[in-house]
């Protein structure tokens, strides 16, 4: 198992398009995505800073990924986000900055093999 910080975006798009993540999203009723495509928010985070994509590889093949970015509590001030902001303030106390994980995904056929032990 190998972890890569950053990845060729075209390679990642091909993997993402064929990953099981879209079937999962469909199964839980997510409807605000274009199935088969990388979301524009996630793609923008990766394009802005390729280190916001971490991929796990086995035999050169991408088997999972994390898309993340830095965030601030102050970023949740829009109408309807009051509850999110309140929860973050309770969790973080005086801290204002945190890391938001947009996606954490491991292909189903690789689950149950202790991959998370290596990640943690």
C-alpha positions in Angstrom: 0.0 0.0 0.0 1.3 3.4 -0.9 -0.1 6.9 -0.1 0.4 9.7 -2.5 -0.3 13.3 -1.7 -1.6 14.8 -4.9 -2.3 12.9 -8.1 -2.6 13.6 -11.8 -6.1 15.2 -12.1 -7.0 13.3 -15.3 -6.0 10.0 -13.7 -8.0 10.8 -10.6 -11.1 11.8 -12.7 -10.9 8.4 -14.5 -10.7 6.5 -11.2 -13.4 8.6 -9.6 -15.7 8.1 -12.6 -15.3 4.3 -12.3 -15.2 4.1 -8.5 -18.1 2.8 -6.5 -18.7 6.2 -4.9 -21.5 7.1 -7.3 -23.5 4.0 -6.6 -23.1 4.6 -2.9 -24.3 8.3 -3.3 -27.3 7.1 -5.3 -28.2 4.5 -2.7 -28.3 7.1 0.1 -30.4 9.5 -1.9 -27.8 12.1 -2.8 -29.2 14.0 -5.8 -27.2 17.2 -6.0 -24.2 15.6 -7.9 -23.6 14.8 -11.5 -23.1 11.0 -11.2 -19.9 9.9 -12.7 -18.2 13.2 -12.4 -16.0 14.8 -9.8 -17.9 17.6 -8.0 -16.9 21.2 -8.9 -16.2 22.1 -5.2 -13.9 19.1 -4.8 -12.2 19.7 -8.1 -11.6 23.4 -7.2 -9.9 22.3 -3.9 -7.6 20.0 -5.8 -6.8 22.5 -8.5 -6.1 25.2 -6.0 -3.8 22.9 -4.0 -3.1 19.4 -5.3 -2.1 18.3 -1.7 -5.8 18.5 -0.9 -6.1 15.1 -2.6 -4.5 12.0 -1.0 -4.8 8.7 -2.8 -4.1 5.2 -1.7 -2.6 2.9 -4.2 -2.1 -0.8 -4.4 -0.1 -2.1 -7.3 -0.1 1.3 -8.9 -4.0 1.3 -8.9 -5.9 4.0 -6.9 -8.0 2.2 -4.4 -9.2 5.1 -2.2 -8.9 8.8 -1.6 -9.4 11.7 0.7 -10.3 15.2 -0.4 -9.8 17.8 2.3 -9.4 21.6 2.8 -8.8 24.1 5.6 -11.9 25.8 6.9 -12.9 28.4 9.5 -15.9 28.5 11.8 -16.5 32.0 10.3 -17.2 30.3 7.0 -20.5 29.0 8.3 -22.4 32.3 8.7 -24.9 32.0 5.8 -28.7 31.7 6.6 -29.4 28.1 7.4 -25.9 27.3 8.7 -26.5 28.5 12.3 -26.8 24.9 13.6 -23.5 23.9 11.9 -21.8 26.9 13.3 -23.1 26.3 16.8 -21.9 22.6 16.7 -18.5 23.7 15.5 -18.2 26.3 18.2 -19.1 23.7 20.9 -16.5 21.2 19.4 -13.7 23.6 18.8 -14.1 26.1 21.6 -11.8 29.1 21.0 -10.2 27.6 17.9 -11.5 29.0 14.7 -9.6 26.9 12.1 -10.2 23.2 11.3 -9.8 20.7 8.5 -12.9 19.6 6.6 -12.9 16.2 4.9 -15.0 16.4 1.8 -14.7 12.8 0.8 -13.1 9.7 2.4 -13.5 6.7 0.2 -12.1 3.2 0.0 -13.2 0.9 -2.8 -15.4 -1.9 -1.3 -13.2 -4.7 -2.5 -10.3 -3.3 -0.3 -12.4 -2.9 2.9 -11.8 -5.3 5.8 -8.1 -5.7 5.0 -6.8 -3.4 7.7 -6.2 -0.4 5.3 -7.4 2.0 8.0 -4.8 0.6 10.4 -2.1 1.8 8.0 -3.8 5.2 7.5 -4.1 5.9 11.2 
